[in-house]
Each structure stands twice: as structure tokens, then as C-alpha cells.
Amino acid sequence: MKFQKKFAVAALTFCLTALGATAFAGPVYAKKITSMKQAANLALQTVKNGDIVEVDKDYEKGTLIYEVQLLKGKKEYDVTYRASDGKMLAYGWEEYRVLRGSGKKTISKAKCRQLVAKEVPGGKILSLVKKYDDGIPVYKAKADKGSKRYTLKYHGKTGKLIEYEWKLTAVKGSGNAQGGSGYIGITRAKQIALSKAPKATVIKAEFDWDDGAPVYELELIRGRVEYEFKIHAKTGKILKMERDYNGGW
């Protein structure tokens, strides 16, 4: 999650004051969102006493959404709502002042799995990878539970949760995801990705739009290597392939 500097809070507050929305007072919206003021108001019901940093309106998979960024304490928050009914599609936070934990021994992978299981009880852990983030050892975990996909980051020295995010997973069984109308289908997209990353495990595969082009976005993991693919949903052409090797452990 990327946030503006804190002075942006004051700037945004000034702009909203001009619109008569300084206090964001009003009811919690549980229906269609038609303005940034409504989106900000809704976010402040989720992150109480937070400071609004930025409110954006965008389209995701052809759906109009509002993205709200906030600051509270030592955390930066990012909340996404669907405009048509006010449903929360994603929620996350991260600490922006993380201590290095020098002198402490790195926790084990087994210990981190216990922490993930406690944070997402009953969930299915899809991957757990150790890497460095700004020089700090970090465990990055992905887990599924119900209709949500969780991404969690733990400090490798202290075991503290330093980043948390969930997103609603794509609706299964949609025509675009399964194929038809000229689309290659999610199964074929997985085969294409696996041809470039044999023996890897697919941990994410969903349909999306990228600059007007239909694509399948996939994430795979094999050992210490993470792969990200973007495949054209009609031609099967690999538009993006990235590898992240988490060595040195």
C-alpha cells in the first residue's frame, strides 16, 4: 500500500471543508455510493478516528469502486468499496515504522504458520515465504478462508504482524473466468503459466482487465521462488512474467 505524506491529510481536509464535508458526519452507508464524501464517511466508520489521506474513484474488473487511504497511529490503511451497493471489497493496513529487531533470532517457519493459523482460524495456508523487506527479515503468507484471500506479513525477528490485507476472491463460475466467447479459460491460463514454471503451485488465478485488455493474473510459488504472470485472456500470450527469488536463508 502506497500513501502520501502526512501533509496530504491537511490538504485533503481543506478541500473537503470547501465541500462542506470536514467532519464526515452522517449515517453509515449500506447502499450505493455516489460521491467521494460518502466513501470517506464509510471508511471512517471502519477506521474510527483515522485521518483521510486520499479518496480515489476507479474501475476494477469493469466495476466502479472507491478506494480510501487513511492514517491512524502507526498504521496506514487502505479500504475499497463497490459503488453499486457500498460493499467492502478489500481492507488492509501496514505499519510504517517497523523496528529491525536487531540481536533477536529469526523465528521458525513452523512458528510463523502457527501465527497465521491464529490470525485466520480455519483458513487454508496457500504459501509461506521468507524474504527481506527493506533489510528486515519478513515472512509473507497467503491464506484463503471463505470468500476472502488474506496476505499477511510477519516480522521475522519478533513475529509481530506488520501488514494485513484481505480481498474478496473472484466469483467462481463466471463466463470470462471459465472460458467461452473467445476466452482461453482459467484452466488453459494455468497450463501456460506452469509451462514456464514447472512443478510450481498456483496460489492465485483470476480474470481482470488491464488497459482495456482481458487478462488472467496468476501467482505461483515453487520453493523459494515466487512467480507472477499476466496472460492475455483471448490469445494466451504472456504479457508479463516476473520472478522473485527469496534466497539467503
FIDRENRO-644167 format. One record per residue (C-alpha): x, y, z; residue in three letters. Coordinates in steps of 0.1 Angstrom, whole numbers, padded with zeros to 4 digits, always signed. Example, Ala and Ser with C-alpha at 12.3 -4.5 7.8 and 13.67 -1.06 7.14 Angstrom:
BEGIN
+0123-0045+0078ALA+0137-0011+0071SER
This chain:
BEGIN
+0000+0000+0000MET+0014+0034-0010LYS+0004+0065+0009PHE+0010+0102+0005GLN+0030+0121+0032LYS+0011+0133+0062LYS+0008+0169+0049PHE-0016+0155+0023ALA-0041+0149+0051VAL-0043+0186+0058ALA-0046+0194+0021ALA-0074+0169+0016LEU-0092+0182+0048THR-0091+0217+0034PHE-0106+0206+0001CYS-0134+0186+0018LEU-0141+0216+0041THR-0148+0236+0010ALA-0173+0209+0000LEU-0189+0210+0035GLY-0176+0176+0045ALA-0149+0183+0071THR-0165+0162+0099ALA-0177+0134+0076PHE-0208+0133+0099ALA-0237+0112+0088GLY-0251+0077+0087PRO-0231+0046+0077VAL-0238+0040+0041TYR-0251+0005+0033ALA-0262+0012-0003LYS-0250+0029-0034LYS-0220+0052-0031ILE-0223+0083-0053THR-0196+0106-0041SER-0161+0106-0025MET-0177+0122+0006LYS-0198+0091+0011GLN-0168+0068+0005ALA-0147+0088+0031ALA-0176+0087+0056ASN-0179+0050+0052LEU-0142+0044+0056ALA-0142+0064+0088LEU-0168+0041+0103GLN-0143+0012+0096THR-0112+0031+0108VAL-0126+0052+0136LYS-0107+0084+0144ASN-0085+0079+0113GLY-0072+0107+0091ASP-0082+0106+0054ILE-0052+0108+0031VAL-0067+0101-0003GLU-0100+0091-0019VAL-0100+0077-0055ASP-0127+0065-0079LYS-0117+0038-0103ASP-0129+0008-0122TYR-0119-0028-0113GLU-0130-0057-0135LYS-0155-0033-0150GLY-0169-0024-0116THR-0169+0011-0103LEU-0151+0013-0069ILE-0139+0038-0044TYR-0105+0034-0027GLU-0099+0053+0005VAL-0065+0056+0022GLN-0062+0067+0059LEU-0036+0071+0086LEU-0041+0062+0123LYS-0014+0058+0149GLY+0015+0039+0133LYS-0006+0023+0106LYS-0016+0031+0071GLU-0050+0018+0060TYR-0064+0010+0025ASP-0102+0003+0021VAL-0120-0005-0011THR-0158-0003-0016TYR-0181-0012-0045ARG-0200+0018-0056ALA-0232+0000-0066SER-0240-0012-0031ASP-0213+0000-0007GLY-0199-0035-0002LYS-0164-0036+0012MET-0142-0055-0014LEU-0108-0051+0003ALA-0093-0040+0036TYR-0057-0037+0048GLY-0032-0020+0069TRP+0006-0018+0073GLU+0029-0003+0099GLU+0051+0024+0085TYR+0077+0024+0114ARG+0090-0011+0118VAL+0119-0017+0141LEU+0146-0041+0129ARG+0147-0063+0160GLY+0185-0065+0160SER+0200-0092+0182GLY+0170-0114+0181LYS+0169-0148+0165LYS+0147-0153+0134THR+0115-0172+0143ILE+0110-0206+0126SER+0087-0212+0097LYS+0067-0236+0119ALA+0061-0208+0145LYS+0050-0184+0118CYS+0025-0210+0104ARG+0010-0211+0140GLN+0007-0173+0139LEU-0011-0174+0105VAL-0034-0201+0118ALA-0043-0180+0148LYS-0049-0149+0127GLU-0070-0168+0101VAL-0086-0196+0121PRO-0099-0224+0099GLY-0082-0209+0069GLY-0061-0227+0043LYS-0025-0216+0041ILE-0015-0213+0005LEU+0021-0202+0008SER+0046-0190+0034LEU+0078-0175+0021VAL+0108-0158+0039LYS+0123-0128+0024LYS+0139-0094+0032TYR+0118-0062+0031ASP+0139-0030+0034ASP+0166-0051+0051GLY+0142-0066+0076ILE+0136-0104+0076PRO+0099-0109+0068VAL+0075-0139+0065TYR+0049-0134+0038LYS+0019-0156+0040ALA-0012-0161+0018LYS-0043-0179+0030ALA-0079-0185+0019ASP-0109-0186+0041LYS-0145-0184+0028GLY-0146-0158+0001SER-0115-0139+0012LYS-0079-0141+0002ARG-0055-0130+0030TYR-0020-0116+0026THR-0001-0113+0059LEU+0035-0102+0067LYS+0052-0110+0100TYR+0084-0096+0113HIS+0110-0124+0111GLY+0126-0115+0144LYS+0097-0105+0166THR+0069-0125+0150GLY+0048-0093+0150LYS+0021-0089+0123LEU+0033-0058+0104ILE+0010-0060+0073GLU-0025-0073+0069TYR-0048-0074+0039GLU-0079-0093+0027TRP-0096-0092-0006LYS-0128-0108-0018LEU-0119-0135-0043THR-0133-0135-0078ALA-0167-0151-0082VAL-0162-0186-0095LYS-0180-0199-0124GLY-0182-0166-0144SER-0181-0169-0181GLY-0149-0149-0185ASN-0130-0169-0159ALA-0140-0203-0172GLN-0138-0196-0209GLY-0162-0191-0238GLY-0168-0161-0260SER-0132-0165-0273GLY-0116-0167-0239TYR-0090-0194-0234ILE-0103-0201-0198GLY-0086-0202-0164ILE-0075-0238-0168THR-0056-0231-0200ARG-0041-0199-0184ALA-0028-0221-0156LYS-0013-0245-0181GLN+0005-0217-0198ILE+0020-0204-0166ALA+0030-0238-0154LEU+0048-0244-0187SER+0071-0216-0177LYS+0073-0226-0140ALA+0071-0264-0139PRO+0063-0280-0106LYS+0051-0247-0091ALA+0019-0243-0072THR-0008-0219-0084VAL-0019-0198-0054ILE-0039-0172-0074LYS-0057-0172-0107ALA-0083-0146-0117GLU-0097-0127-0146PHE-0092-0090-0149ASP-0090-0061-0173TRP-0057-0043-0180ASP-0058-0011-0201ASP-0089-0025-0218GLY-0074-0059-0225ALA-0089-0090-0209PRO-0062-0108-0189VAL-0057-0136-0164TYR-0035-0128-0135GLU-0017-0156-0118LEU+0007-0161-0089GLU+0027-0193-0084LEU+0053-0205-0059ILE+0080-0231-0061ARG+0103-0234-0032GLY+0118-0200-0026ARG+0107-0186-0060VAL+0075-0166-0065GLU+0061-0161-0100TYR+0037-0135-0113GLU+0020-0139-0147PHE-0003-0117-0167LYS-0017-0137-0197ILE-0040-0123-0224HIS-0074-0140-0220ALA-0081-0144-0257LYS-0047-0150-0273THR-0029-0168-0244GLY+0001-0145-0249LYS+0022-0139-0218ILE+0021-0102-0212LEU+0041-0102-0180LYS+0063-0127-0162MET+0082-0118-0130GLU+0103-0140-0107ARG+0112-0131-0071ASP+0139-0154-0056TYR+0140-0154-0019ASN+0174-0167-0012GLY+0199-0162+0016GLY+0180-0182+0042TRP
